Amino acid sequence: MILVFGGTTEGRKAVEVLEEAGTNYFYSTKTGEQDITVHHGQRIDGALDAEAMLAFCREQNIRLIVDAAHPFASQLHQTIAQVSAELDIPAIRYERIYPERDPEMTWIDDYSQIPRDIHSLLATTGVQSIAKLKPLEREGIRVFYRILNRASSIALALKQGVGEEHLCYYDNPKDIPVEADAILLKESGLSGGFLEKVEAAQERGMRIIALKRPETPGIFTIINGPYGLRRAVEKLLPEFYPLHSGLTTGTCATAAAVAEALRLLKGETPDEVPVILPDGETIHVPVNYGDGYASVFKEAGDDPDVTNGLEIRASVKPSETFEILGGEGVGRFTLPGFDYPAGEAAINKAPREMIRQNLEPFGRPLQVTISVPEGAEIAKRTFNPRLGIEGGISIIGVSGIVKPFSEEAFIKSIRKCMTVAQASGSERVVINSGGKSERFVKALYPDLPQQAFVEYGNYIGETLKIAHELDVKNVTLGVMLGKAVKLAAGHLDTHSKKGTMDKDFISEMLQEADCDLDISAITLARELWEKLPQDKLQLFANTIIRHCETYCRPLLPNGQLTILLIDDNGHIYQEITSA
């Protein structure tokens, strides 16, 4: 069993990660005021001292603790570290991502170090810090306290003798509702709105005083994002997840490049290296070293992948400009429609950006060559030859991590999410393939709660059936072109194993839309957006949406279905019958 301490943004993310397992756990907050829905987790509220935490962990057979509490909850961190050591239970600290400390700001270790050469101060450090700031008032400094606008916080502030005229409330990180010489901030990280607060204070010309975050006890395994949390849980409590995650080829290539750059430029050969993923979090990847290269053996987890176990190498040398090249076993694009032109190495945009971002701290341009010794042979067992990628595998990966799901488990998770969406009271449920498409449809429905957006992955048909079974009245289906052309042809499961792009059917739809277009050379459906004349885009969108409706509407007989077709730039097409 896992015990999570939350009450924060990180706590909320931890719940999302653990819910994927479908396994029971405990989620603890100090006040019980956080609005969060858990299905497999059991909520417990109230502060736990060391004795109570020890007793709880023994009674509930806790085998892993996740500390996702606020970075300034020092006493809790120390208590968890004490319990972890005494019971020999591993502990994970879900840290925030912190920007580098700006030397132009005043950094302090505790409240006693606040400079006294100021006349007024806006304290954004929370209601619990009021007692520590009261001495400033006795020294003639006028202090304003910005606190959460909730009854318990206001009552506590008034109880400590703060007049209402000295209280202001937190609604937005950029809100500075009073005039003051200086602002006091906690080093609260990106998720705590630290940069936004700093920017707002700088615009006002205020002196910025920042309280440094406490040191994390050494007993913790430290992660700073959801993928790192999942991988840490898989390592420390393997049985919690029925299926384990893996790494993309892009992450493997990046780790190999970082390791070889460390060896070349610093003479270091660590057993594992940090890799910054596209979402900004950092994970650590085991690496190996050879003659003139570093390498990573591809780890697919429980995701069925023919590249599992492949050695992905990176060689690095100084260069006049930053370059990423493909060596042995890395395929080459031979047709248009990809991120890079024909002839370029089949290393997609996301992994190229990962490699570049992770090598930037070395401070000099480098030439990186990625190679996969067995790539040419393995590529014959992939879709690469059909897509016009020849000579090897592709280096791909948008998130950097491969999260495996059996079909049964994924559909169960869809049902859970749909149940939560319905329980949220939202007037509409918006289903989407996840990631990119969700960002676009969220912009269209800014007033809907987060729970209203449900990821269907490839299981469009199953998701609509679940919506019908739960009697969801209004459903919006957001779909991008690659899945839309499969759905329009009747493939309610759009996984590449279940159905590939049918050019003949697409040509028929183009004719219906009065579009005379030769698509024999395209390899990806998204190329159509560039080839279609502007005046035909809506007509083509109408045609695709109508075909999708043919298969989707019968699955939601008692509800209203809206289908949105989304292009790569986020433009959303809805059927316009008069177009």
C-alpha positions as CSV (number, residue, x, y, z in Angstrom):
1,M,0.0,0.0,0.0
2,I,1.2,3.5,-0.8
3,L,0.6,6.6,1.5
4,V,0.6,10.0,-0.3
5,F,0.9,13.3,1.5
6,G,-0.6,16.0,-0.8
7,G,-2.9,19.0,-0.6
8,T,-0.9,20.6,-3.5
9,T,-0.7,20.7,-7.3
10,E,1.9,17.9,-7.0
11,G,-0.5,16.0,-4.8
12,R,-3.1,16.2,-7.5
13,K,-0.7,15.1,-10.1
14,A,0.4,12.2,-7.9
15,V,-3.2,11.0,-7.7
16,E,-3.5,11.1,-11.5
17,V,-0.4,8.9,-11.8
18,L,-1.4,6.4,-9.1
19,E,-5.0,6.2,-10.4
20,E,-3.6,4.7,-13.6
21,A,-2.7,1.5,-11.7
22,G,-6.2,0.7,-10.5
23,T,-4.6,-0.2,-7.2
24,N,-5.6,1.0,-3.7
25,Y,-3.6,3.7,-1.9
26,F,-4.1,6.4,0.8
27,Y,-4.1,10.2,0.1
28,S,-3.5,12.4,3.1
29,T,-4.0,16.2,3.5
30,K,-3.7,18.4,6.6
31,T,-7.0,20.2,6.4
32,G,-9.1,18.1,4.0
33,E,-10.0,21.3,2.1
34,Q,-8.5,20.3,-1.3
35,D,-11.1,19.6,-3.9
36,I,-9.9,16.3,-5.5
37,T,-11.6,13.1,-6.6
38,V,-10.0,9.7,-6.0
39,H,-11.4,6.4,-7.1
40,H,-8.9,3.9,-5.9
41,G,-7.5,6.1,-3.2
42,Q,-8.8,6.5,0.3
43,R,-8.7,10.0,1.7
44,I,-7.4,10.7,5.2
45,D,-7.3,14.2,6.7
46,G,-5.6,15.8,9.6
47,A,-2.0,16.3,10.7
48,L,0.1,13.2,11.6
49,D,3.0,13.5,14.1
50,A,5.7,10.9,14.0
51,E,4.0,8.5,16.5
52,A,0.7,8.6,14.6
53,M,2.4,8.2,11.2
54,L,4.3,5.2,12.5
55,A,1.2,3.6,13.9
56,F,-0.7,4.2,10.6
57,C,2.0,2.8,8.5
58,R,2.2,-0.4,10.6
59,E,-1.6,-0.9,10.7
60,Q,-2.1,-0.3,7.0
61,N,1.0,-2.2,5.9
62,I,2.4,0.9,4.1
63,R,5.3,0.0,1.9
64,L,6.0,3.2,0.1
65,I,5.5,6.9,1.1
66,V,5.1,9.7,-1.5
67,D,5.7,13.2,-0.1
68,A,3.9,15.6,-2.5
69,A,3.3,18.2,0.2
70,H,4.2,21.9,0.0
71,P,8.0,22.4,-0.2
72,F,7.9,24.5,3.0
73,A,6.2,21.8,5.0
74,S,9.5,21.2,6.7
75,Q,8.2,19.4,9.8
76,L,6.2,17.0,7.7
77,H,9.2,16.2,5.4
78,Q,11.3,15.5,8.5
79,T,8.6,13.3,10.0
80,I,8.3,11.3,6.8
81,A,12.1,10.9,6.7
82,Q,12.1,9.7,10.3
83,V,9.3,7.2,9.7
84,S,10.9,6.0,6.4
85,A,14.2,5.3,8.2
86,E,12.6,3.6,11.3
87,L,10.3,1.3,9.3
88,D,12.7,0.8,6.4
89,I,10.0,2.1,4.0
90,P,11.2,3.8,0.8
91,A,10.1,7.4,0.4
92,I,9.7,9.5,-2.7
93,R,9.8,13.3,-2.7
94,Y,7.7,14.9,-5.4
95,E,9.6,18.1,-5.8
96,R,8.6,21.2,-7.8
97,I,10.6,22.5,-10.8
98,Y,12.6,25.5,-9.6
99,P,14.1,28.2,-11.9
100,E,17.6,29.3,-11.2
101,R,18.0,31.9,-8.4
102,D,18.2,35.4,-9.7
103,P,21.2,37.1,-8.0
104,E,19.4,40.5,-8.3
105,M,16.9,39.4,-5.8
106,T,17.4,39.3,-2.0
107,W,17.6,35.7,-0.9
108,I,17.1,34.8,2.8
109,D,17.2,31.6,4.8
110,D,14.6,32.6,7.5
111,Y,12.3,35.4,8.4
112,S,14.7,37.0,10.8
113,Q,16.9,38.0,7.8
114,I,14.3,40.2,6.2
115,P,16.0,43.6,5.6
116,R,14.8,46.4,7.9
117,D,15.5,49.2,5.5
118,I,12.0,49.0,4.0
119,H,8.9,50.9,4.9
120,S,6.2,48.5,3.7
121,L,6.1,44.9,2.8
122,L,3.6,42.7,0.9
123,A,4.0,39.2,2.4
124,T,2.7,36.4,0.2
125,T,4.1,33.6,2.4
126,G,0.7,32.4,3.8
127,V,-1.3,32.7,6.9
128,Q,1.0,30.5,8.9
129,S,3.8,33.0,8.6
130,I,2.0,35.9,10.2
131,A,3.4,35.2,13.7
132,K,7.0,35.3,12.3
133,L,6.3,38.6,10.5
134,K,4.7,40.4,13.5
135,P,8.1,41.7,14.8
136,L,8.4,43.8,11.6
137,E,5.3,45.7,12.6
138,R,6.7,46.5,16.0
139,E,9.8,48.0,14.2
140,G,7.6,50.3,12.2
141,I,7.3,48.4,9.0
142,R,3.8,48.2,7.6
143,V,3.0,44.7,6.6
144,F,0.2,43.5,4.3
145,Y,-0.7,39.8,4.3
146,R,-1.9,38.2,1.1
147,I,-3.7,35.0,2.0
148,L,-6.1,32.5,0.5
149,N,-9.6,33.8,0.3
150,R,-11.2,31.1,2.4
151,A,-12.9,31.2,5.8
152,S,-10.4,29.2,7.7
153,S,-7.4,31.3,6.6
154,I,-9.2,34.6,7.2
155,A,-10.3,33.5,10.7
156,L,-6.7,32.5,11.6
157,A,-5.3,35.8,10.4
158,L,-7.9,37.8,12.4
159,K,-7.2,35.6,15.5
160,Q,-3.5,36.6,15.2
161,G,-4.4,40.3,15.4
162,V,-4.2,41.3,11.8
163,G,-6.6,44.1,10.9
164,E,-8.8,43.6,7.9
165,E,-7.2,46.6,6.3
166,H,-3.9,44.7,6.2
167,L,-5.4,41.6,4.5
168,C,-5.6,41.0,0.8
169,Y,-6.4,37.9,-1.1
170,Y,-4.8,35.5,-3.5
171,D,-6.7,35.0,-6.7
172,N,-3.9,35.1,-9.3
173,P,-0.1,35.0,-9.0
174,K,0.2,38.3,-10.7
175,D,-2.2,40.1,-8.3
176,I,-0.5,42.9,-6.3
177,P,-3.5,44.6,-4.7
178,V,-1.6,47.0,-2.4
179,E,1.2,49.6,-2.7
180,A,4.4,48.4,-0.9
181,D,8.1,48.9,-1.2
182,A,8.9,45.2,-1.2
183,I,7.4,41.8,-1.6
184,L,8.2,38.7,0.3
185,L,7.9,35.4,-1.6
186,K,8.6,31.8,-0.9
187,E,10.7,29.9,-3.4
188,S,7.6,28.0,-4.4
189,G,8.7,26.8,-7.9
190,L,7.0,26.9,-11.2
191,S,3.7,25.3,-10.1
192,G,3.6,27.8,-7.2
193,G,3.5,30.7,-9.6
194,F,6.9,31.9,-8.5
195,L,8.0,33.4,-11.8
196,E,4.6,35.2,-12.3
197,K,4.9,36.7,-8.8
198,V,8.4,37.9,-9.6
199,E,7.4,39.4,-12.9
200,A,4.5,41.3,-11.4
201,A,6.7,42.7,-8.6
202,Q,9.4,43.7,-11.1
203,E,6.8,45.6,-13.2
204,R,5.9,47.5,-10.0
205,G,9.6,48.3,-9.3
206,M,9.3,46.4,-5.9
207,R,12.2,45.0,-4.1
208,I,12.0,41.2,-4.2
209,I,12.8,39.2,-1.1
210,A,12.7,35.4,-1.5
211,L,12.7,32.8,1.3
212,K,14.8,29.9,0.1
213,R,13.1,26.5,0.1
214,P,14.2,24.0,2.9
215,E,16.7,21.3,2.1
216,T,15.2,17.9,1.3
217,P,16.2,15.1,3.7
218,G,18.7,12.7,2.0
219,I,16.6,9.6,2.5
220,F,14.2,10.6,-0.3
221,T,14.2,9.5,-3.9
222,I,13.6,12.8,-5.6
223,I,11.5,13.3,-8.7
224,N,9.9,16.4,-10.1
225,G,7.1,15.2,-12.5
226,P,4.5,12.6,-13.2
227,Y,6.6,10.3,-15.4
228,G,9.4,10.3,-12.8
229,L,6.9,9.4,-10.1
230,R,5.5,6.5,-12.1
231,R,9.0,5.1,-12.8
232,A,10.0,5.5,-9.2
233,V,7.0,3.6,-8.0
234,E,7.6,0.9,-10.6
235,K,11.1,0.5,-9.2
236,L,10.4,0.7,-5.5
237,L,7.1,-1.1,-5.4
238,P,7.0,-3.1,-8.7
239,E,3.7,-4.9,-8.0
240,F,1.7,-1.6,-7.7
241,Y,1.3,-1.2,-11.5
242,P,0.2,-4.3,-13.4
243,L,2.1,-2.9,-16.5
244,H,5.3,-1.0,-16.4
245,S,6.3,2.1,-18.5
246,G,9.3,2.4,-20.8
247,L,11.4,5.0,-22.6
248,T,11.0,6.3,-26.1
249,T,13.9,6.0,-28.5
250,G,14.1,9.8,-28.3
251,T,14.8,9.7,-24.6
252,C,17.4,6.9,-25.0
253,A,19.2,8.9,-27.7
254,T,19.1,12.0,-25.5
255,A,20.5,10.2,-22.5
256,A,23.3,8.6,-24.6
257,A,24.2,12.1,-26.0
258,V,24.3,13.6,-22.5
259,A,26.5,10.8,-21.3
260,E,29.0,11.1,-24.1
261,A,29.1,14.9,-23.8
262,L,29.9,14.5,-20.1
263,R,32.7,12.1,-21.0
264,L,34.1,14.3,-23.8
265,L,33.9,17.7,-22.1
266,K,34.2,16.9,-18.4
267,G,35.8,13.5,-18.2
268,E,32.9,12.1,-16.3
269,T,31.3,8.7,-16.8
270,P,28.3,8.4,-14.4
271,D,26.2,5.2,-14.4
272,E,23.1,7.2,-15.1
273,V,22.4,10.7,-16.4
274,P,19.6,13.3,-15.9
275,V,17.4,13.9,-18.9
276,I,14.9,16.8,-19.1
277,L,11.7,15.6,-20.7
278,P,9.5,17.8,-23.0
279,D,7.2,18.6,-20.0
280,G,10.2,20.1,-18.1
281,E,10.6,17.3,-15.5
282,T,13.9,15.4,-15.1
283,I,14.3,11.6,-15.0
284,H,17.5,9.6,-14.6
285,V,18.5,7.0,-17.3
286,P,21.1,4.3,-16.9
287,V,23.9,4.5,-19.6
288,N,26.8,2.5,-20.9
289,Y,30.1,3.5,-22.6
290,G,31.9,2.2,-25.6
291,D,34.8,3.2,-27.8
292,G,33.9,6.7,-28.9
293,Y,30.2,6.5,-27.9
294,A,27.8,6.2,-25.0
295,S,24.7,4.1,-25.3
296,V,21.3,3.2,-23.8
297,F,19.5,-0.1,-24.2
298,K,15.9,0.7,-25.2
299,E,13.5,-0.2,-22.4
300,A,9.9,-0.7,-23.6
301,G,8.5,-1.7,-20.3
302,D,5.4,-3.8,-20.9
303,D,4.5,-2.0,-24.1
304,P,4.8,-4.5,-27.0
305,D,7.6,-2.9,-29.0
306,V,10.0,-4.5,-31.5
307,T,12.7,-1.9,-30.5
308,N,12.8,-3.3,-26.9
309,G,16.4,-4.0,-26.0
310,L,18.0,-2.2,-28.9
311,E,21.2,-0.4,-28.2
312,I,20.9,3.3,-29.1
313,R,24.3,5.0,-29.4
314,A,25.4,8.6,-29.5
315,S,28.8,10.0,-30.5
316,V,29.6,13.6,-29.8
317,K,32.3,16.0,-31.1
318,P,32.9,19.7,-31.1
319,S,31.4,21.6,-34.0
320,E,31.0,25.1,-35.4
321,T,27.2,24.7,-35.2
322,F,24.9,22.4,-33.3
323,E,24.0,19.4,-35.5
324,I,22.1,16.2,-35.0
325,L,22.9,13.5,-37.5
326,G,21.7,9.9,-38.1
327,G,24.2,7.1,-38.3
328,E,24.1,3.4,-38.8
329,G,20.6,1.9,-38.3
330,V,18.7,5.2,-38.2
331,G,16.3,5.5,-41.1
332,R,16.0,8.3,-43.6
333,F,12.9,10.1,-44.8
334,T,12.4,9.4,-48.5
335,L,9.0,11.1,-48.9
336,P,7.5,14.5,-47.9
337,G,5.1,14.9,-45.1
338,F,7.4,14.5,-42.1
339,D,9.0,17.0,-39.7
340,Y,12.0,17.2,-42.0
341,P,12.6,16.9,-45.7
342,A,13.4,13.8,-47.7
343,G,17.0,12.7,-47.2
344,E,17.2,13.8,-43.6
345,A,17.7,11.3,-40.8
346,A,14.4,10.0,-39.3
347,I,14.9,11.8,-36.0
348,N,11.7,13.6,-35.3
349,K,11.3,17.1,-34.0
350,A,10.5,16.3,-30.3
351,P,13.7,14.2,-29.8
352,R,15.8,16.7,-31.7
353,E,14.6,19.4,-29.3
354,M,15.2,17.1,-26.3
355,I,18.8,16.5,-27.4
356,R,19.4,20.2,-28.0
357,Q,17.8,21.3,-24.7
358,N,19.8,18.7,-22.7
359,L,23.1,19.7,-24.3
360,E,22.7,23.4,-24.1
361,P,24.1,23.6,-20.5
362,F,27.5,22.4,-21.9
363,G,27.7,25.9,-23.4
364,R,29.2,25.0,-26.8
365,P,28.0,23.7,-30.2
366,L,28.3,20.0,-30.6
367,Q,27.7,17.5,-33.4
368,V,25.7,14.5,-32.3
369,T,25.4,11.4,-34.3
370,I,22.8,8.8,-33.3
371,S,23.2,5.2,-34.4
372,V,21.4,1.9,-33.8
373,P,23.5,-1.0,-34.8
374,E,20.6,-3.4,-35.3
375,G,18.2,-0.7,-36.5
376,A,18.1,-1.6,-40.2
377,E,17.1,-5.2,-39.5
378,I,14.5,-4.3,-36.8
379,A,13.0,-1.6,-39.1
380,K,11.8,-4.3,-41.5
381,R,9.3,-5.3,-38.8
382,T,7.9,-1.8,-38.4
383,F,5.6,0.4,-40.5
384,N,8.7,2.5,-41.6
385,P,9.1,0.9,-45.1
386,R,5.4,1.6,-45.8
387,L,5.8,5.2,-44.6
388,G,8.8,5.8,-46.8
389,I,11.4,5.6,-44.0
390,E,14.3,3.5,-45.3
391,G,17.5,2.0,-43.8
392,G,16.6,1.9,-40.1
393,I,14.3,2.8,-37.3
394,S,12.9,6.2,-36.4
395,I,14.0,8.1,-33.3
396,I,10.6,9.3,-32.0
397,G,8.7,10.1,-28.8
398,V,6.6,13.2,-27.9
399,S,6.5,12.8,-24.1
400,G,9.7,10.8,-23.7
401,I,8.0,8.0,-21.8
402,V,5.9,5.1,-23.0
403,K,3.0,4.3,-20.8
404,P,1.6,0.8,-21.5
405,F,-2.0,0.0,-21.2
406,S,-3.8,-3.3,-22.0
407,E,-6.9,-2.6,-24.0
408,E,-9.1,-3.8,-21.0
409,A,-7.3,-1.5,-18.6
410,F,-7.4,1.5,-20.8
411,I,-11.1,1.1,-21.5
412,K,-11.7,0.7,-17.7
413,S,-9.8,4.0,-17.2
414,I,-12.0,5.7,-19.8
415,R,-15.1,4.6,-17.9
416,K,-13.7,5.9,-14.6
417,C,-12.9,9.3,-16.2
418,M,-16.3,9.5,-17.8
419,T,-17.9,8.8,-14.4
420,V,-15.9,11.6,-12.9
421,A,-16.9,13.9,-15.7
422,Q,-20.5,13.2,-15.2
423,A,-20.2,13.6,-11.4
424,S,-18.5,17.0,-11.9
425,G,-21.9,18.4,-13.1
426,S,-20.4,19.6,-16.4
427,E,-23.0,20.3,-19.0
428,R,-20.8,18.6,-21.6
429,V,-18.2,15.9,-21.8
430,V,-15.4,16.5,-24.3
431,I,-13.6,13.4,-25.5
432,N,-10.3,13.7,-27.3
433,S,-7.2,11.6,-28.2
434,G,-5.1,13.3,-25.5
435,G,-2.2,15.7,-25.4
436,K,-2.2,18.0,-28.4
437,S,-5.9,17.6,-29.3
438,E,-6.9,18.2,-25.6
439,R,-5.1,21.6,-25.5
440,F,-7.0,22.7,-28.6
441,V,-10.5,21.7,-27.5
442,K,-9.9,23.1,-24.0
443,A,-9.4,26.5,-25.6
444,L,-12.8,26.1,-27.2
445,Y,-14.5,25.3,-23.9
446,P,-12.6,27.4,-21.3
447,D,-15.4,27.3,-18.8
448,L,-15.7,23.5,-18.5
449,P,-14.0,21.9,-15.5
450,Q,-10.9,19.8,-16.0
451,Q,-12.9,16.6,-15.3
452,A,-15.0,17.2,-18.4
453,F,-12.2,16.3,-20.7
454,V,-11.8,12.6,-21.2
455,E,-9.0,10.9,-23.2
456,Y,-10.1,8.1,-25.6
457,G,-6.7,7.2,-27.0
458,N,-7.7,5.1,-30.0
459,Y,-11.0,3.7,-28.5
460,I,-13.5,6.2,-29.9
461,G,-16.3,3.6,-30.3
462,E,-15.9,2.2,-26.8
463,T,-15.9,5.7,-25.3
464,L,-19.1,6.6,-27.0
465,K,-20.7,3.4,-25.9
466,I,-19.7,4.2,-22.3
467,A,-21.2,7.7,-22.7
468,H,-24.5,6.1,-23.8
469,E,-24.4,3.6,-20.9
470,L,-23.9,6.5,-18.4
471,D,-26.6,8.6,-20.1
472,V,-24.3,11.5,-20.9
473,K,-26.5,14.0,-22.8
474,N,-23.9,16.2,-24.6
475,V,-20.7,14.9,-26.0
476,T,-18.1,16.7,-28.1
477,L,-15.7,14.5,-30.0
478,G,-12.4,16.2,-30.9
479,V,-10.4,14.3,-33.5
480,M,-7.3,15.1,-35.6
481,L,-7.0,14.2,-39.2
482,G,-5.0,11.0,-38.9
483,K,-7.6,9.4,-36.7
484,A,-10.5,11.1,-38.5
485,V,-9.8,9.5,-41.9
486,K,-9.8,6.0,-40.1
487,L,-13.0,6.8,-38.2
488,A,-14.7,8.1,-41.3
489,A,-14.0,4.7,-42.9
490,G,-15.7,2.9,-40.0
491,H,-12.7,2.1,-37.8
492,L,-14.0,2.9,-34.3
493,D,-10.6,1.7,-32.9
494,T,-8.1,3.9,-34.7
495,H,-4.9,2.0,-33.6
496,S,-2.5,1.4,-36.4
497,K,-2.8,-2.3,-35.8
498,K,-6.5,-2.2,-36.4
499,G,-6.6,0.0,-39.5
500,T,-4.2,2.0,-41.7
501,M,-4.8,5.1,-43.8
502,D,-7.0,4.1,-46.8
503,K,-5.9,6.4,-49.7
504,D,-8.7,5.1,-52.0
505,F,-11.4,6.1,-49.5
506,I,-9.7,9.4,-48.9
507,S,-9.8,10.1,-52.6
508,E,-13.5,9.3,-52.6
509,M,-14.1,11.8,-49.9
510,L,-12.1,14.4,-51.8
511,Q,-14.3,13.8,-54.8
512,E,-17.4,14.3,-52.6
513,A,-16.0,17.6,-51.5
514,D,-15.3,18.6,-55.1
515,C,-11.6,18.5,-54.6
516,D,-9.5,17.4,-57.5
517,L,-6.3,16.3,-55.7
518,D,-3.7,13.6,-56.4
519,I,-2.7,12.0,-53.0
520,S,-0.7,9.1,-54.3
521,A,2.5,10.5,-52.9
522,I,1.3,11.3,-49.4
523,T,2.5,9.2,-46.4
524,L,0.6,10.9,-43.6
525,A,-3.0,12.1,-43.6
526,R,-2.0,15.5,-42.1
527,E,-0.3,16.4,-45.4
528,L,-3.7,17.0,-46.8
529,W,-4.0,20.3,-44.8
530,E,-1.1,21.7,-46.9
531,K,-2.3,20.3,-50.2
532,L,-5.9,21.3,-50.0
533,P,-6.9,24.8,-51.5
534,Q,-8.1,27.2,-48.8
535,D,-11.5,27.4,-50.3
536,K,-12.0,23.6,-50.1
537,L,-10.9,23.1,-46.5
538,Q,-14.4,23.5,-45.0
539,L,-16.1,21.4,-47.7
540,F,-13.6,18.6,-47.0
541,A,-14.0,18.9,-43.3
542,N,-17.8,18.7,-43.7
543,T,-17.4,15.5,-45.7
544,I,-15.1,13.8,-43.2
545,I,-17.3,14.8,-40.3
546,R,-20.4,13.5,-42.0
547,H,-18.7,10.1,-42.6
548,C,-17.6,10.0,-38.9
549,E,-21.1,10.8,-37.8
550,T,-22.4,7.8,-39.8
551,Y,-20.6,5.5,-37.4
552,C,-20.6,7.5,-34.2
553,R,-24.1,8.9,-33.9
554,P,-25.8,5.4,-33.6
555,L,-23.5,4.8,-30.5
556,L,-25.1,7.7,-28.7
557,P,-28.8,7.4,-29.6
558,N,-30.1,9.4,-26.6
559,G,-27.5,12.2,-26.6
560,Q,-26.3,15.1,-28.7
561,L,-22.9,14.6,-30.4
562,T,-20.7,17.4,-31.8
563,I,-17.8,16.3,-33.9
564,L,-14.8,18.7,-34.2
565,L,-12.0,18.2,-36.8
566,I,-8.7,19.7,-35.6
567,D,-5.7,20.6,-37.8
568,D,-2.1,20.6,-36.7
569,N,-2.2,24.3,-35.9
570,G,-5.2,24.1,-33.6
571,H,-7.8,25.3,-36.1
572,I,-11.1,23.6,-35.4
573,Y,-13.6,22.7,-38.0
574,Q,-17.3,22.0,-37.2
575,E,-19.7,21.0,-39.9
576,I,-21.3,23.9,-41.6
577,T,-24.1,22.7,-43.8
578,S,-24.3,26.0,-45.8
579,A,-20.7,26.0,-46.8
